[in-house]
Amino acid sequence: MMNLRFYNGKILTGGADSPFLLTEGELHVQGSRIVRIGSAAEEPEPAFWDREIDLAGDLVIPGLKNAHTHSAMTFLRSKADDMVLDRWLKEQVFPYEARLTPDDVYLFSKLAIAEYLTSGITANFDMYLMPEPAAAASAECGFRTVLTGAVNDFTQSVQMLADWYQTLNRYDPLISFLPGFHAEYTTSYAILKELGQLAVSLRAPMYMHNSETAREVAGCLARYGKTPSALFEELGIFDYGGGGFHCVYLSDEDLEIFRRHGVYAVTCPAANLKLASGIAPIARMLSHGIRVAVGTDGPAGNNALDLFRELYLVSVLAKHRSFDAAALDAVQVFGMATVYGARAMGLAEADCLAVGKLADLAVVSMNMPNMRPLNHPLKNLVYAGSKANVRMTVVNGKILYEDGRFLIGEDIETLYERAETAARRLLA
């Protein structure tokens, strides 16, 4: 663990239980925790610091939280574009995923982690076929990952969820696991019933794809006479909260279910647009008191893992959908990608920059044309910001990305070569 001193810059504090606030001065890290934020006072001797980083007016922000990912799907990036969702899944995704080995998931998860770091992402919420190799990849890189299950009729099981809940939550301080399943339309009623029983027995939140397409909701209504969210509530799946990924087609009753159980909605605007799934009703969610987080979804359907692009889309699509340019202020959107993303993932200790919080942060350059003038730096981040502005990403007090260099324990060019070789084999 390192002792880091960031000085001569701006610090974005608050946002959790108080408004975001720009503070001039310094931020100090000892080990994995933030120990000081404020003006330059009497400092420890220079020998105390492993690094003293002159921000030169740049901005330290809480690390962005990518609240819905399928990291190892990097092997399918740009393989199956410009197709309707059903064909994309059945013809291009499922057949190739069946070829994946644990080593493949490990390798392609590392490739995704490198990409997350370039846009200031310090944690992801990953749903994929094999959580153990994904956990190993994150732990070895020093990256924070929350894993969830993908149980359905074809892969994984409720018992595996219960086992992972015990083992992966003790695996490494950077790794945690929350129970989850793929979706209603891929999961039989018997398994859904077991999932509800598991949520109650573990007293744990449950996560799943929810109401991503109109067809999904119509199918559930035909099968059960109720929406996916109403079915999940009936089965006890939401008894201890949780989250739904996408949530494009939620009724007012669904929103009330989310509010009643403290369920998070995780919006993935770029993927929903690219797959023509629709635009999530974010402003309506907020008016119902729903807490919203932001994710990229997987690289097979997005195709980028860039949360800056998602932030812009969340805001402007909400304005477009409601025909109200005042809908969804940029500051609210930034809170979704930090505070509420962290809380949706069970990472309350990494939801903002404050003394005692985990040192998960990014340094964003203010000395670039798209950040000037500094009329409102936080709105600049959402409406004009880019991953090109990210100068450094720090996870758990360790610098993992700095000025284009990756400090993840592996040469990036070697990682690229290994990924290319594995992708050619899988897609042959």
C-alpha positions as CSV (number, residue, x, y, z in Angstrom):
1,M,0.0,0.0,0.0
2,M,1.2,3.5,-0.8
3,N,0.9,7.0,0.8
4,L,-0.1,9.4,-1.9
5,R,-0.3,13.2,-1.8
6,F,-2.4,15.0,-4.4
7,Y,-1.9,18.8,-4.3
8,N,-2.4,22.0,-6.1
9,G,-5.8,21.0,-7.6
10,K,-9.5,20.7,-7.2
11,I,-11.3,18.0,-5.3
12,L,-14.9,17.0,-5.9
13,T,-16.3,16.2,-2.5
14,G,-19.9,15.5,-1.3
15,G,-22.6,14.0,-3.4
16,A,-23.5,11.2,-0.9
17,D,-25.5,12.9,1.8
18,S,-24.7,16.5,0.7
19,P,-24.4,18.3,-2.6
20,F,-21.3,17.9,-4.7
21,L,-18.7,20.6,-3.8
22,L,-15.5,21.7,-5.4
23,T,-12.7,22.1,-2.8
24,E,-9.4,23.7,-3.6
25,G,-6.3,22.1,-2.1
26,E,-5.1,18.6,-1.4
27,L,-6.2,15.0,-1.0
28,H,-4.1,12.5,1.0
29,V,-4.2,8.7,0.8
30,Q,-2.7,6.3,3.3
31,G,-3.0,2.7,2.3
32,S,-6.4,2.1,0.9
33,R,-8.2,5.1,2.6
34,I,-8.5,8.8,2.1
35,V,-7.2,10.5,5.2
36,R,-7.3,14.2,4.4
37,I,-9.1,16.6,2.1
38,G,-8.5,20.3,2.4
39,S,-6.1,23.2,2.2
40,A,-2.4,22.7,2.5
41,A,-1.7,22.7,6.2
42,E,1.3,21.3,8.1
43,E,2.3,18.2,6.1
44,P,4.3,15.1,6.9
45,E,8.0,15.0,5.9
46,P,8.6,14.4,2.2
47,A,10.0,10.9,3.0
48,F,6.5,9.9,4.2
49,W,5.0,10.1,0.7
50,D,5.5,7.4,-1.9
51,R,4.2,9.8,-4.5
52,E,3.5,13.5,-4.4
53,I,1.3,14.3,-7.4
54,D,1.0,17.9,-8.6
55,L,-2.5,18.2,-10.0
56,A,-1.6,21.5,-11.7
57,G,-5.2,22.7,-11.4
58,D,-6.7,19.3,-12.5
59,L,-9.8,17.8,-10.8
60,V,-9.9,14.7,-8.5
61,I,-13.3,12.9,-8.8
62,P,-14.8,9.9,-7.1
63,G,-14.2,6.8,-9.3
64,L,-17.0,6.1,-11.8
65,K,-19.0,2.9,-11.1
66,N,-19.9,0.8,-14.1
67,A,-23.1,-0.8,-12.7
68,H,-23.8,-3.4,-15.4
69,T,-21.1,-5.2,-17.4
70,H,-20.3,-8.5,-19.1
71,S,-16.6,-8.0,-19.1
72,A,-15.4,-11.1,-20.9
73,M,-17.6,-10.4,-23.8
74,T,-14.7,-8.2,-25.1
75,F,-13.9,-11.2,-27.4
76,L,-17.2,-10.5,-29.3
77,R,-16.6,-6.8,-29.7
78,S,-17.7,-5.7,-33.2
79,K,-18.3,-9.4,-34.2
80,A,-22.1,-9.2,-34.3
81,D,-23.2,-5.6,-35.1
82,D,-26.2,-4.2,-36.9
83,M,-28.5,-7.2,-36.0
84,V,-31.8,-7.4,-34.2
85,L,-31.5,-8.5,-30.6
86,D,-33.0,-12.0,-30.9
87,R,-30.8,-12.9,-33.9
88,W,-27.8,-11.3,-32.2
89,L,-28.2,-13.4,-29.1
90,K,-29.1,-16.7,-30.8
91,E,-26.8,-16.6,-33.8
92,Q,-23.8,-14.7,-32.6
93,V,-23.6,-14.6,-28.8
94,F,-24.8,-17.9,-27.3
95,P,-23.0,-20.2,-29.8
96,Y,-19.6,-18.5,-29.3
97,E,-20.0,-18.1,-25.6
98,A,-20.4,-21.9,-25.4
99,R,-16.7,-22.2,-26.5
100,L,-15.3,-20.1,-23.7
101,T,-12.9,-21.7,-21.2
102,P,-12.1,-20.3,-17.7
103,D,-8.8,-19.1,-19.1
104,D,-10.6,-17.1,-21.8
105,V,-12.9,-15.4,-19.3
106,Y,-9.9,-14.5,-17.2
107,L,-8.0,-13.1,-20.2
108,F,-10.9,-11.1,-21.7
109,S,-11.9,-9.8,-18.3
110,K,-8.4,-8.3,-18.0
111,L,-8.8,-6.6,-21.4
112,A,-12.1,-5.0,-20.2
113,I,-10.5,-3.9,-16.9
114,A,-7.8,-2.0,-18.9
115,E,-10.6,-0.2,-20.8
116,Y,-12.5,0.6,-17.7
117,L,-9.5,2.3,-16.2
118,T,-9.1,4.6,-19.2
119,S,-12.4,6.3,-18.5
120,G,-11.9,6.6,-14.7
121,I,-14.0,3.6,-13.8
122,T,-12.8,2.1,-10.4
123,A,-15.4,-0.7,-10.0
124,N,-17.7,-2.8,-12.2
125,F,-20.7,-4.9,-11.5
126,D,-20.2,-8.0,-13.6
127,M,-22.6,-10.7,-14.7
128,Y,-21.1,-13.5,-16.7
129,L,-20.9,-17.3,-17.1
130,M,-17.9,-18.0,-14.9
131,P,-17.4,-15.6,-11.9
132,E,-14.2,-17.3,-10.5
133,P,-11.8,-16.5,-13.4
134,A,-13.3,-13.0,-13.6
135,A,-12.6,-12.5,-9.8
136,A,-9.0,-13.7,-10.3
137,A,-8.5,-11.3,-13.2
138,S,-9.8,-8.3,-11.1
139,A,-7.8,-9.2,-8.0
140,E,-4.6,-9.7,-10.0
141,C,-5.0,-6.3,-11.7
142,G,-5.9,-4.6,-8.4
143,F,-9.3,-3.6,-9.7
144,R,-12.6,-3.6,-7.7
145,T,-15.3,-5.9,-9.0
146,V,-18.7,-6.9,-7.7
147,L,-19.9,-10.1,-9.3
148,T,-23.4,-11.4,-9.7
149,G,-24.9,-14.6,-11.0
150,A,-26.4,-15.3,-14.5
151,V,-28.6,-18.3,-13.5
152,N,-31.0,-19.4,-16.2
153,D,-32.4,-22.7,-17.6
154,F,-29.1,-23.4,-19.4
155,T,-26.3,-22.4,-17.1
156,Q,-25.4,-22.0,-13.5
157,S,-27.8,-23.0,-10.6
158,V,-29.3,-21.6,-7.5
159,Q,-27.0,-23.8,-5.4
160,M,-24.0,-22.3,-7.3
161,L,-25.2,-18.8,-6.3
162,A,-25.4,-19.9,-2.7
163,D,-21.8,-21.3,-2.9
164,W,-20.4,-18.3,-4.6
165,Y,-22.0,-16.0,-2.1
166,Q,-20.0,-17.8,0.6
167,T,-16.7,-18.2,-1.2
168,L,-16.3,-15.1,-3.4
169,N,-17.2,-12.7,-0.6
170,R,-14.1,-14.0,1.2
171,Y,-11.9,-14.3,-1.8
172,D,-10.2,-10.9,-1.8
173,P,-10.9,-7.4,-0.4
174,L,-11.4,-6.1,-3.9
175,I,-14.0,-8.8,-4.8
176,S,-17.6,-9.2,-3.7
177,F,-20.6,-11.3,-4.9
178,L,-24.3,-10.6,-4.9
179,P,-26.9,-13.1,-6.1
180,G,-28.4,-12.7,-9.5
181,F,-29.9,-14.4,-12.5
182,H,-30.1,-13.7,-16.2
183,A,-33.8,-12.7,-16.8
184,E,-37.4,-13.9,-16.5
185,Y,-37.6,-15.0,-20.1
186,T,-34.6,-17.4,-19.8
187,T,-35.5,-18.8,-16.4
188,S,-38.3,-21.2,-15.5
189,Y,-40.9,-20.5,-12.8
190,A,-39.4,-23.3,-10.7
191,I,-36.0,-21.7,-10.7
192,L,-37.4,-18.2,-10.1
193,K,-39.2,-19.6,-7.1
194,E,-35.9,-21.0,-5.8
195,L,-34.2,-17.7,-6.4
196,G,-36.9,-16.0,-4.2
197,Q,-36.3,-18.5,-1.5
198,L,-32.5,-17.9,-1.7
199,A,-32.9,-14.1,-1.5
200,V,-34.9,-14.6,1.7
201,S,-32.6,-17.2,3.2
202,L,-29.5,-15.0,2.6
203,R,-31.4,-11.8,3.4
204,A,-29.6,-10.5,0.3
205,P,-30.5,-8.3,-2.7
206,M,-31.1,-9.9,-6.1
207,Y,-30.1,-8.6,-9.5
208,M,-31.3,-9.4,-13.1
209,H,-32.0,-8.1,-16.6
210,N,-35.5,-6.6,-16.2
211,S,-37.9,-5.3,-18.8
212,E,-35.2,-4.6,-21.4
213,T,-37.5,-5.0,-24.4
214,A,-41.2,-4.7,-25.1
215,R,-41.2,-8.3,-26.3
216,E,-39.8,-9.5,-22.9
217,V,-42.6,-7.8,-21.0
218,A,-45.3,-9.0,-23.4
219,G,-44.0,-12.6,-23.0
220,C,-44.1,-12.4,-19.3
221,L,-47.6,-11.0,-19.3
222,A,-48.7,-13.9,-21.6
223,R,-47.1,-16.5,-19.3
224,Y,-48.0,-15.2,-15.9
225,G,-50.5,-12.4,-16.3
226,K,-48.1,-9.9,-14.7
227,T,-44.9,-8.0,-15.5
228,P,-41.4,-9.3,-14.6
229,S,-41.2,-6.9,-11.7
230,A,-44.6,-8.0,-10.3
231,L,-43.6,-11.6,-10.7
232,F,-40.3,-11.1,-8.9
233,E,-42.1,-9.3,-6.0
234,E,-44.6,-12.1,-5.7
235,L,-41.8,-14.7,-5.4
236,G,-39.9,-12.8,-2.8
237,I,-37.0,-12.0,-5.1
238,F,-37.1,-8.3,-4.1
239,D,-37.7,-8.8,-0.4
240,Y,-34.2,-7.5,0.4
241,G,-33.9,-5.1,-2.5
242,G,-31.6,-5.5,-5.5
243,G,-31.5,-4.1,-9.0
244,G,-32.8,-4.4,-12.5
245,F,-30.6,-3.9,-15.5
246,H,-31.9,-1.8,-18.4
247,C,-35.5,-1.2,-17.1
248,V,-36.7,0.3,-20.4
249,Y,-40.3,-0.8,-20.1
250,L,-41.4,-0.3,-16.5
251,S,-45.1,0.4,-15.8
252,D,-46.2,2.7,-13.0
253,E,-46.9,-0.4,-10.9
254,D,-43.4,-1.7,-11.6
255,L,-41.9,1.7,-10.4
256,E,-43.9,1.4,-7.2
257,I,-42.5,-2.1,-6.7
258,F,-39.0,-0.7,-7.2
259,R,-39.7,2.2,-4.8
260,R,-41.3,-0.1,-2.2
261,H,-38.4,-2.5,-2.0
262,G,-35.5,-0.1,-2.6
263,V,-34.6,-1.7,-5.9
264,Y,-32.1,0.1,-8.1
265,A,-32.7,0.7,-11.9
266,V,-29.4,0.5,-13.9
267,T,-29.7,2.2,-17.2
268,C,-27.5,1.3,-20.2
269,P,-28.4,3.9,-22.8
270,A,-25.8,3.2,-25.5
271,A,-26.5,-0.5,-25.7
272,N,-30.3,0.0,-25.6
273,L,-30.0,2.4,-28.5
274,K,-27.7,0.3,-30.6
275,L,-29.9,-2.8,-30.2
276,A,-33.0,-0.7,-30.7
277,S,-34.5,-1.7,-27.4
278,G,-35.8,1.8,-26.5
279,I,-35.1,4.6,-24.1
280,A,-35.5,4.1,-20.4
281,P,-37.9,6.5,-18.6
282,I,-35.3,8.0,-16.3
283,A,-37.2,11.2,-15.4
284,R,-40.3,9.1,-14.5
285,M,-38.2,6.8,-12.4
286,L,-36.8,9.7,-10.4
287,S,-40.3,11.2,-9.9
288,H,-41.3,7.9,-8.3
289,G,-38.3,8.0,-6.0
290,I,-36.4,5.3,-7.8
291,R,-32.6,5.2,-7.4
292,V,-30.8,5.0,-10.7
293,A,-27.3,3.9,-11.6
294,V,-25.5,3.7,-14.9
295,G,-23.8,0.8,-16.8
296,T,-22.3,0.2,-20.2
297,D,-23.6,-3.3,-20.7
298,G,-21.3,-5.7,-22.5
299,P,-18.8,-4.9,-25.2
300,A,-20.5,-7.2,-27.7
301,G,-23.6,-4.9,-27.7
302,N,-22.3,-1.5,-26.8
303,N,-19.4,-1.8,-28.1
304,A,-17.4,0.6,-25.9
305,L,-16.9,0.5,-22.1
306,D,-16.8,4.3,-21.8
307,L,-18.9,5.7,-19.0
308,F,-18.5,9.3,-20.2
309,R,-20.5,8.5,-23.3
310,E,-23.2,6.9,-21.1
311,L,-23.4,10.0,-18.9
312,Y,-24.1,12.3,-21.8
313,L,-26.7,9.9,-23.3
314,V,-28.5,9.4,-19.9
315,S,-29.1,13.2,-19.7
316,V,-30.0,14.1,-23.2
317,L,-32.2,11.0,-23.8
318,A,-34.2,11.9,-20.6
319,K,-34.7,15.4,-22.0
320,H,-35.7,14.0,-25.4
321,R,-38.1,11.5,-24.0
322,S,-39.9,14.0,-21.7
323,F,-39.7,16.9,-24.2
324,D,-38.2,19.0,-21.4
325,A,-34.7,20.4,-21.6
326,A,-34.7,21.0,-17.9
327,A,-35.2,17.3,-17.2
328,L,-32.3,15.5,-15.4
329,D,-29.7,17.9,-14.4
330,A,-26.1,16.9,-15.2
331,V,-25.2,16.9,-11.5
332,Q,-27.9,14.3,-10.9
333,V,-26.5,12.2,-13.7
334,F,-23.0,12.3,-12.3
335,G,-24.4,11.2,-8.9
336,M,-25.9,8.1,-10.7
337,A,-22.5,7.1,-12.0
338,T,-20.8,7.6,-8.6
339,V,-22.9,7.6,-5.4
340,Y,-25.8,5.5,-6.6
341,G,-23.7,3.2,-8.7
342,A,-21.6,2.4,-5.7
343,R,-24.6,1.8,-3.5
344,A,-26.4,-0.3,-6.1
345,M,-23.2,-2.5,-6.0
346,G,-23.0,-2.6,-2.2
347,L,-19.9,-0.3,-2.2
348,A,-21.1,2.4,0.2
349,E,-17.5,2.9,1.4
350,A,-16.5,4.0,-2.2
351,D,-19.4,6.2,-3.0
352,C,-17.7,9.6,-2.7
353,L,-14.5,11.4,-1.7
354,A,-14.5,11.9,2.0
355,V,-12.1,11.2,4.9
356,G,-12.3,7.5,5.8
357,K,-13.7,6.4,2.4
358,L,-11.9,4.0,0.2
359,A,-9.3,5.7,-2.1
360,D,-11.1,4.9,-5.4
361,L,-10.7,8.0,-7.5
362,A,-9.7,9.5,-10.9
363,V,-7.8,12.6,-11.9
364,V,-9.5,14.5,-14.8
365,S,-7.5,17.1,-16.8
366,M,-9.0,20.5,-16.7
367,N,-6.2,21.8,-19.0
368,M,-7.8,20.6,-22.3
369,P,-9.9,22.7,-24.7
370,N,-13.2,20.8,-23.9
371,M,-12.9,21.7,-20.2
372,R,-12.5,25.4,-20.7
373,P,-13.7,27.9,-19.6
374,L,-14.3,26.5,-16.1
375,N,-17.9,27.9,-15.8
376,H,-19.2,24.7,-14.2
377,P,-16.6,21.9,-14.1
378,L,-19.0,19.1,-13.1
379,K,-21.4,19.9,-15.9
380,N,-18.4,20.1,-18.3
381,L,-17.7,16.4,-17.3
382,V,-21.2,15.3,-18.3
383,Y,-21.8,17.4,-21.4
384,A,-18.3,17.9,-22.8
385,G,-16.1,15.4,-20.9
386,S,-14.4,12.5,-22.5
387,K,-12.3,9.6,-21.4
388,A,-9.4,11.5,-23.1
389,N,-9.6,13.8,-20.1
390,V,-8.7,11.0,-17.6
391,R,-5.2,11.4,-16.5
392,M,-5.1,8.8,-13.7
393,T,-7.2,6.1,-12.1
394,V,-6.6,4.9,-8.6
395,V,-8.3,1.9,-7.0
396,N,-7.9,1.0,-3.3
397,G,-5.1,3.5,-3.0
398,K,-3.1,2.1,-5.9
399,I,-2.4,3.8,-9.2
400,L,-3.5,1.5,-11.9
401,Y,-3.6,3.9,-14.9
402,E,-1.5,7.0,-15.5
403,D,-1.1,9.0,-18.7
404,G,-1.7,6.1,-21.0
405,R,0.3,3.6,-19.0
406,F,-1.3,0.5,-17.4
407,L,0.0,-0.6,-14.0
408,I,-2.0,-3.8,-13.7
409,G,0.9,-6.3,-13.4
410,E,0.9,-7.2,-17.1
411,D,2.4,-5.6,-20.2
412,I,-0.5,-4.2,-22.1
413,E,0.9,-5.1,-25.6
414,T,1.3,-8.7,-24.4
415,L,-2.3,-8.7,-23.2
416,Y,-3.5,-7.4,-26.6
417,E,-1.6,-10.2,-28.4
418,R,-2.9,-12.9,-26.1
419,A,-6.5,-11.6,-26.6
420,E,-6.1,-11.5,-30.4
421,T,-4.9,-15.1,-30.4
422,A,-7.7,-16.3,-28.2
423,A,-10.4,-14.4,-30.1
424,R,-9.2,-16.0,-33.4
425,R,-9.5,-19.4,-31.9
426,L,-13.0,-18.8,-30.4
427,L,-14.4,-17.2,-33.5
428,A,-12.9,-19.5,-36.1
